[in-house]
Amino acid sequence: MAKAGKSRRKSAGFSENRKARYDGVVAKKNQKANPKPVFDEIDKDAEAQAIAEAEADIEAGRIVPHEDVVKWLESWGKANERSSPVPPKR
């Protein structure tokens, strides 16, 4: 039985080598639980270009109404699956 004030680890006889191995296993487990994101870096130029293109599409009316997209998505996997929506003619 461990004396009051002493850690159980010390009384269990954990060597420094065993503690290091344990810490390594815990670190690997945590690494798997919190994987590094695939897309770490944001390409600022590509993002600015995509935003500019989207704004130009909106300005030109090349957009699909949200309701049409929802109806299309809700039809997926059903016998009467819809075709992908297209922007209305102007």
ABEGO torsion letter per residue (X at the ends): XBBBGBBAAAAAGBBAAAAAAAAAAAAAAAAAABBBBABABBBAAAAAAAAAAAAAAAAAGBBBBAAAAAAAAAABGBAABBBBBBBBBX
